[in-house]
Amino acid sequence: MNSLCRLLFFLLCVNFVIPQGPGSGQNGNLRLCIVEGRGQYKRGAKYCPVLDEENSKIECVLGTDRLDCLRRISKGTVDFGVFSPEDLVAARWANVDVLVTNELRDRDKQFERSVVAVVNRRILPDSAAPLTSILRNSSLCHPGVGLDDLRPLSDTLSGYLESLVLTRSCDPNLSLSENRIKALADFFSRACKAGPWVPEPTRNAELKKKYPSLCAACRSTCSENDRYWGDGGALACLSEGAGDVMWSELNDVKAYFKDTATDHLAYLCRDGSWQPLTNNTDPCVWLNRPWPVIVAKRKAAAAVSALTQSISSSAAAVDRHWRGALAALLELRAAPIPLYPPRAPLDHLATARGFREAYSQSGCDPPRHITFCTKSILEKNKCEWLSEASAVYGITPPLQCTIRASTRDCMAGVRDGDSDVMVADGDSLVSGISDYGLTAVLHEATPIVEKTHTVVAYVRKDAMLEKMTDLRGKRAVFPRFDGVAWHSVSQYFADKLKVPCEHFISFFSEICAPGIQEHNATAEIVDKLTKNCLKDDGNGELNALRSLVEGNSDVAFFSMNTYNKYKANIIHEPWAQNIVELTPICPEENPKYCFISWSNIGHVFVSKKNSQMRKQEITNVFTKLDQLFGKHQPFHSPMFSMYGQFNHQMDVLFHNNTKNLASNDMLKFNPYDRIPLNFERTLTDVKKDTCQTADLSPDSSFRSAPTILLCAVSLVVSLLFR
């Protein structure tokens, strides 16, 4: 009887366990990581509910970007997703333990793209010869480089093809971008390399003026408006005899010359031989790019393979049930092609000629890089993923990430040359310029006023304070000493209320400005500016708000962004649940926006001692990063998000509210030129325009004392000798 009971119990347990699937979701469901695209590619809200409603045993998880999904699969929190071959290259350093289970083809060919070289037969010798001797001093039709993965040639792939033909230039006095341009100009007699060469317009014009031969074969402007720009433009350049050689996508070549005589053209092969264009079913290819793929964690690979086999081509097109929804989320146009057995990512990439090699090119010796100083392990981790993503798209010099304990330590590192660049918020602007000899080459910008770094004087509504002059003798709190709020308010008081810096702290009855102790101030000043502060935990804006809410101060200077979070009740702190009605005191000069100043939310800092070439190189790299991985990147779903969440955390390395990285010229253009009271514009002379520690020393309040004393002594002497 006992044996029978044990058997029944065992069978019940088995019956309970069997439905448990291999996935990481509820009851073993497979979890699909998706990245919401833009416009027609925004599919999650439409199709994910279908998976839930029809008991598909698949769950959707929304990732920040494709590399975020790859990290989640590697950690085992999701099971599979769709990735580009470039994603797999970017993740190789992280040693992610995943397998490629399927290719996502929409045409019957082995690779998504195959790049070939086409030449005019007039430059060919009588027999096969080294590529260098065939192509030297010929004319190049260059398609330009694309920012996205929809065009055949990214910076990396273009650079790889060039490296197979010409010798790398490594002049230490030139940027890596200019070295590459110089190598092309030295090798080819003329070319049409239309479109931007570097992101910054002024520098782009300088380079085109310096190397005019690379525009000599163009039809007109050597810009994106030139007839010979882009893939079709390069084909026209070769077809019309303006150039002798070009690289292009094989399908584009076949389509362009389909109804055109091609006896004067040939495919040039990497070994220096050539083949005819006409009736050639297997031309020699220089480079193949694989198809997008489905990647799964190793434990779930078999289940994902079985799942994808259930999706037919008709399901991908017309099925309105969960398989059709899954096909839409995977962006399928046909049934996925299974790989038997599933492959490791690098093994899969090795099947495409030249693709892995393109991402393993050696640089100049000694190598050149940009060392990016970060302030936490999380920032360093994001920096390393950004570095890998940027390397995939050929951004040079490559980023190298280092870590220091604090913002001030990073500033010291950039000043001393241990690091090349750092990113910090506006509160570090004055200190960076005056104490560390740094300069901001780019700014984290947003045109939404409420999301900039504003400084507003907030008071409790029941305090009946209406004008700035009403604040005399009141208790004031700042987010920090030496930050934007401190300098903006002290400047405003000096200019409008005629309260000079040396009398600024005595204008208030009490004052809190944490961080003064880091600035070599006297013990008396440190005590006066910190004794009424909350604990300095580095969160100055929230502490200033809290001080006002709890009645420990009469006026607090912080941003509209912080106020809006408090008003919307999204600050998850016990003290913030007590909603007190606050109101701003508006400067007379700014009744519309009501702030005392505004500034950009962050800055890219380099050393002032850097050469102009080095500053341009760093600016070029970060502008390209912004173009590829910022808010307006060219991919329909982002590979990496500079301004997105990272590991579920906000404002890591860059601020989430950043729209783009902008140069100093941004203040000349709409809408920034119409927003009054910009803080950066006032910093023409930091030592003169800011309220520094020395100005607050007790001695500065009594600078006239010796003169008064002499006058008193003189008066006494005069009276005695009457």
C-alpha angles and dihedrals in degrees: 000000000000090000091052091050091050091050092050091048090050092050091049090052092049090050089052096048101044097075090055104109130208095254130105095237132090112310089001095301116165112251118217117203112213133179117215112236130199129272112336090009092063098103109141099088091049103043108026093070089055090061090054097044096052098045093242092162087234124113128197121229119187114224126197092232140338095275089050088056091049091052091050092051090049090051091049097240092117130025112215148355145162120273141175121237088250089059090057091050091050092052097049094095092055092061092226113190102225139124133222107234104172144014118224105219126172096183135044099256133102098239132034092228135013118191119211135180117234121193139183107250091229090081096048120106123223093268141012113302139169113292091238094060093045097050105031112116092006124125119262126212101203117189092210121239124286127217094215137061093243094080122070098239125053118177089266097050092043090050091049093053090048090050090059089061112028139040118258117249114223106176105162090210092061130067116251089250092054091045089057092048090048092052090055093047092049094049104042121053091219139346146175108236097163125183130043118332094189128010099244108084098212093050090044090056091047092054093048089051091048095048104033094159089074089063097038095096094049122107098230133327104014085227134109086279092061117113090234097051121115132010096308091043093055090051090051090048091056095039093051093049098248090123141023104216141025143166118230145155110279094231091051091052092050093047095046096049096035094112098023131094108253103178089116092054134070142179108253113214128213091247092059096258124114142215134205121260094217118086092352110146096174110036121181111267127208097195139007127202116205125230123260112275145206111242124195136182110261095249093054099037095102092049092048091049090052091047094051091049088064091062112089127194089253090053090054089054110035113001110123095190130081096291089055090048090050090049090052092049090050089046092234123175093176139011112296115257109237121223115219109232105011111250138224109253097249092046089054093049090050090069090070113079114242096355099108091038090055089063095046100059117144117235133213121306117265090036119237123216143156114244110215114202115217130187105214141026089254092053091048091050092052090046091054092052090047089051092053093045091050092049090056090061095045100253108164142232090038121234120253116194127217133171134226130179099248147000091265091051090052090049090052090048092053091045092051094045096247088117131024104209144010137179121226138160127259093271088072095052100092094039092048093052100040104032104031106028095240131147131202112237095176136019134214098239136189126175091211104099095206090057097050121091098275128175116215130172105232124189134172110270092230091057092079093220111150110158136043090246088060088069094072109120093010129125112261133191129194128191089238144336116265092018130122093272093050095050096039093053095042090049092048092049091048094048102037107022096033091234106145122214094257090060097037098099092045089056087077126055090224131009136189120199110155118204095045088117089069092061105068094254125159119268089248093056093044091052093048093050099042111030093086095044130108116240109301102239096156094261097106099161094054092044091053090050091047092051090055095044092050092048097247092124138029099216131023126190113214141125133290088235092061091045091051091052090051093047091050089050094235097128101101099208125115094238091052092061088074099083109205119185108249129185133191126238104225122214111239089239094056113039092145099060099015097211127128091218144343131209139171116284095237145003138214105228129201132167118277087223092067117111118252089249092055092048090050090049093052092044090050093051096049093044090054090048088053092049093049103036105019132094094290101043118155098238120098087225118026121252091199132359116217091186098035132095117285120206087347092302126122127227097014111168091331130036118259091223092061113120097185145331109265134189126235089270090071091091089065094061140068129309097010095055089061097051109092130222100031111183099209091055090061094056098089090128113018096193092049099037100047137067105241133188095258091057090058098051115120090244092062091063090059103042090126092052097095091051092048090048092052090049091051093049091048090051092051092048090048092052093047094053098045 
